[in-house]
Amino acid sequence: MTREASGTSWQPDSTPMAGIQNMTGAWLTMLHGYADVVYDHQGGPRGNTQTFTTGMLMFMGRRELTNGVLGLRLMLSADPPMGKSGYPLLFQTGETANGRAPLIDRQHPHNLLMEAAATYSHAAAADSSVFVYLGLAGEPALGPVAFMHRLSGEDNPEAPLTHHWLDSTHVSYGVVTGGYIWRQFKLEASAFNGREPDQYRYDVEIRPLESYAARLSYNPTSDWSLQASTGHLVSPEQLQPNVNERRTTASASYNAPIGQWWQTTLAWGRNSPSTGQASAGWLLESAAQPLQGQTVFGRIERVAKDELFLPGAAFYEDSFTINKLSLGYIYDVVRLQSIHFGAGGLVSVYRFPGALDSVYGTSPTSFMLFVRARL
């Protein structure tokens, strides 16, 4: 079970599992979640300041059957109350708050319903199995583990700039995935709704399952997890309904046997739209708990952004290579029953072409201060 992550993605087998586990008859259940209250200050002329809440609550149930396993998942987000425009995040792009203009320098909130899915796995032999994953809301076989579920990134309250190059399909309304597992390998394919959610964060947007993806995963040892995937997304953007996209990703996650735990993820993604130029993004993130209750984390990103300006602006459709470094720390102040309460902060710096100095400033610095409750 420790191998299973978001959707049908894999993480290293040695990844520690946080949450409340319980056995009720034949059912093994787990409740996992967190809630953050964040003070966000994004520097420079395009920056902004906002206090917001974010988080998620996930329920999982697992029941052993004759020659098989049945699984159920339900995940809810705490993002919608922050508002349709989300929170300030320099150089972030993607989705919309009003159905007319794209979000720029802001991270969109996630929908209330993030996952409602069922899985069934059937043993084909002693070392192999087949499975099916059905989701009203779920994650297709495309990309690495979603950023809020990766141990290397889940303590960082800000979304990666590479989100829409790696794992933006993690909330898809309509997913069917089938796959085959042999020893440490998994090959799977999905049909899904490739349209990203609109600005109405409390609804469910069912569309035809016209998009498709395939992924090969390999866990060579208990401390490593590798994946390569590709997908064809039909009309992923609400504001560009006639543009399709080919996405290709690769990633590796490693758990180092140091301290309490230490996980590092390296990921790459490339988007090739049916109209316009292809672009790529890199991410290297790491988080470690050298001592109980003390976590340090960091993330380095490099991504090509061509959505930083509205139509008619001087740099509209120009592509700029953005580099970002974030470093942070969180300390678990107190533990009450199964809930850990912590406080932390992070700081981010950027490097970008000089042509953007007049818009973003010469050296903007951003920071977040936050308190967290986590199961």
N, C-alpha and C positions, 0 to 999 in steps of 0.2 A: 504493500500500500504506500510506502514512503516514496516510491518511484512516481506515483501519480500526482500530477500538478493541475494547472488550469486546463479546462476542456479535456482533451485526450493527450496533452503534451506530457513529456517525461522530464523529470529532474533527477539529479544524482540520488541513488538509493540511500545514501548516508545522510540526506537532508533531514534535519530534526523537524518533527511535526509539532506545531503549536495548536492548542485548542483543548476542548473538553470532550473526552471520549467516554462512551458508555455502552454496556451490553444490555439489551432488552430482548430477552428471548433469543431468537436467531439473528436479530439485527445488531450490527455494530454501527453506532452513530457517532458523529463528531460535529461539534459546533465551533466554528472558528470566526474571528472577526476583530476589528479594531475601529476606533474613532479618533480622529485628530481635530483639534482646534488650532488653526494656523494663522499667525500674523505674517503677512507676505508683503515685502517691500522690494519692488523691481526698480533698479536704478536707471539713470539716464533720462533724456527727454521723452522717450516713449514708455518709460516705466510708470508704475502705479502702485498704490498701496491698498490692501484689502485684508480683512479678517474673515475667514470662512471655515466651514467644517467639511470634512471628507471622511470616508471610511466605507466599510462593507461588513456584511454579516453573511456567513455561508454555513449551510447545513448540508451534511452528507450522510447517507445511509447505505449500508452494504449488507447483503444477505447471501450466504453460501447456499447454493442449490445443487442438485445432483449434476455433476459434471459442469457446473457453471456458477457464475456470480452475477447477482443483480445489484445495480447501484442507482441511487437517486441523488440529485443535487438541486439545491435552491440557493441562489445568491442574490442579495439585495444591496443596493448602493445607498450611501448617505449623501450623495452629491447634489441631487436636485434642489434642495433648499438654498444652495449657494447662488442660484439664479441661472438663467439661460446662457449668460455670457461667461460663466465659469470664473476663473481667477487669473490675475495677471501672471504672465510668464514670457519673458523676453524671447523673441524669435520663434515662439510656438505658433503654428498654423494648423488649420483643419476644422471642418464643420462650420456651423453658423448659429447665430443667436436669434435671428429674425426671419430666416428663409430668403433673404435678399443679398446680404453682404457676408463675406467670410470673416471668421474670427482671426485676428492677427495680434500677436503678442499676448494671447490669452489661451489658456487651456480649457477646453470644453468640459462640462460636467458629464458624468456617465448617467445613463438611464437608471431609474429605480430598479427595474428588473434586469439583472445582468446575466443570470443563468437559471433555467428551469429545464432540466434534462434528465434522461434515464439512459443507463448503459446495461448491456448484457454481454458477458464474456463466456464463451463455451470452450472447454478443453478439447482440443483436437487430438492431442497426444500428450505424453508425459512432459515434453519440453516445448509445446506450442499451443496456441489458442487462436480463436477468431472472435471478433467482437463487433458490436454495433452501438452507436451513440446517436440518440435522437434528442434534439433540443428545440423547444419553442423559442428559447433564447439560449445561445451557447456559443462555443468557439470551434471553428473548423480547423482542419489539419494544416495550418499555415502559420509559420513563425515560431519563435521560441516561447517559453512560458511567459504569460502576460506579466507586465512589469510590476503590478501590485501583488503578484503571487510569487515572484522570484525572491528567494532568500537574499540574493545579492542586492536587490533593489527595493524590497517592501518597506524598509525603515525610512526610505527617502520619501517625503510627502509630495514632492513635485514630480510630474510626469516627464519622461524623457523627450527631448526634441525629436528623437528618431521614432517616436511612437507610431507615426503613420507610415513608416518604412518597415516596421517589424511586426507589431502585434495589434494594430487598430481593429482587426476583425474579431477581437476577443468577445465583443458583444454583437452577435449576429442574430437577427430574428428569423429563425428557420435554419436548422443545420441537420444534415444526415451524414454520418461518418461510419465507414466500415473499414476493418483492418485485420491484419494477420500478425501475430507475434510468434517469433521463433527464438528461444533463448534470450539473448540480449538485444535482439533486433525487433523493430516494429515498422511495418509498411502499412500506410493508411491513405484513404482518399475520402474527400468530402464533396457534397453538393450543398450549397448554402446561398442565402440571400446576401449579396455583396454590398448592398447599400448601407452606408453608415447611418446611425440613428439621426433623426432630425432634431429640432429645437424643443420638441414637446417631450419632456423627460419622464413623464409618467405613463406614456402609452406603449403599446406593442405594435410594431409596424411590420406586419406579415406581407411579404412579396414573393414572387416566384423564386425557386432555387436554381437560378440561372448561372451562378458562379460555381467554380470548382477549384479544388486544390489537392495536392498530394504531398506527403511528408515521409521521410525515412529517418527514424531515430535509432540511436545506438548507445547503449550504456556499457562500455568495455569493462569497467570496474565499478565498484560501489561508489566511488568518488567522482566519476565522470559521467556526463551526459552530452551527447552530440546530436544535432539535427540539421537536415537540409530540406527545404521545402520550396514549392512554387505553386502559384495559383493565378487564375484568370478571374478578375473582378469585373462584373458587369455593372456599369453605372454606379460606382461607389460614392460619388460626390453628389449631393443634392443640388448644388449650384451648377454642376456640369453634367447633366444627365445623359448626354450623348457621348461621353468619354469613358471608355473602358480602360482597364489597367492590368498589366502583368506584374506580379510581385514575386521576387525570389529572395529567399533568406537562408542564412546559415548561422549556427551558433554553437558555442561550447560552454558548459558550466563545470566548475571544478570545486570540490570541497576539500580544503586543506586541513589535515589533522593537527590544528594548532589552536590553543585556547579552548573556549567552549565550542566555537564553530567559526569557520571562515569560508565564505563562498565567493567565487569570482565568475563573472560571465562576460564573454566576448561575443558580440553579435554584429552581423552585417545584413543590410537589406537594400534592395534595388527596386525602384518603381519605374515601369516603362508604360506611359500612357499611350493610348491609340492616337492622340493628338498632342504634340508638344515633345519636349526633350525628356529623356530618361534622367533619373537622379538616384543617388545612393547615400547611405548613411552608415556610420560605424558607431558602436557603443562598447565601452569597456567599463564595467561597474564592479564594485567589490564591497562587501560588508563583513565585519568580523566582530566577535564578542570575545575579546581577550580575557575579560573577567566577567563573572556572573552579573548581569544587569547593566553592563556598560557596552554600548555598541558604537563603533565608528564605521562610517560608510563614505564612499566616494563614487563619482561617475565622470567619465571623460567621453565627450561626443564630438563627432565631426559629420556634418550633414550639409547637403546642398539644398538651399531654400530658394524657391522662385515664386512664393506667394506672400511676400512681405509688404506689397503695396497694392492698393485698390486700382481698378481700371482707370486709365487716364493719368496716373502718376508717372513721374519721369522714369522711374526704375521698374515700372510694371512689366512682369514676366521676365525680368533679368534674374539670373541665378547667382546666388552668393554662397560661398563656403563659410559656414559658421562653426566655430570651435567653442566648446563650453567645458568648464571644469567646475564641479561641485564637490564640496567636502562638508561632512556633518558628523554630529555626535548626539547620542541620546542616552540618558541615564534613567533607569527604572527607580523612581523615588520610593515607591511603596507597593506592596502586594497585598491585596485584600481578597481572600478566598482564591478564586481562579483568575482574577483580573489584575494585570500589572499596569500601574500608572507611572508614566515617564514624562520627562521634559527634555527638549533638545533644540538644536538649531543647525542651520547650514548656511554656507555662503557660496555664491557662484560668481565666476569671472568669465569673460568672453574674449575671443579673438576673431576679428572679421575684417573684410576688405575696407580700406580707407574711404572708399566711396560712400560708405554708410556712416561715417563719423558725424556728418551734419544732421543725421536723423537720429542716431542712437547715442551720440556722444563718443568721446575718444576712448574711454575706459569705464563703462558702466559696471557697477557691482550690485548684486542682488543678495538678499538674505531672507530667511524664514526662521521664525521662532515658533515653537509648537509644543503642545502638551498632548499626550496620547493615553488612551485606555485600550488595553489589548488582552484578549483571552489567551 
